[in-house]
Amino acid sequence: MEYQYPIDYHWSTEEIVYVIKFFEAVERAYEKGISRDEIMNAYRRFKEIVPGKAEEKKICGEFEETSGYSSYKTIKKAKEADTGVKISMT
């Protein structure tokens, strides 16, 4: 797909990389499936960079608008799943 990831230019390069890795993990959940542990690790790192709910909602909303992939639904499903389970949003 051709779209840009939502990023905050106040983030460091390392933080931008981790936010992009989180969104790539969400993409994998929709396209191929991803292990619950992998998506939750990416989400935990994302939350260190974007700790506020309002900012998370804004950034994830922008991502969903451009990609069609819901970070919220993906993380909700992962939180409800057991460790080691593969998360697939298809």
Beta strands, then each sheet from edge to edge (+ up, - down):
strand 1: 34-35
strand 2: 86-87
sheet 1: 1+ 2-
end
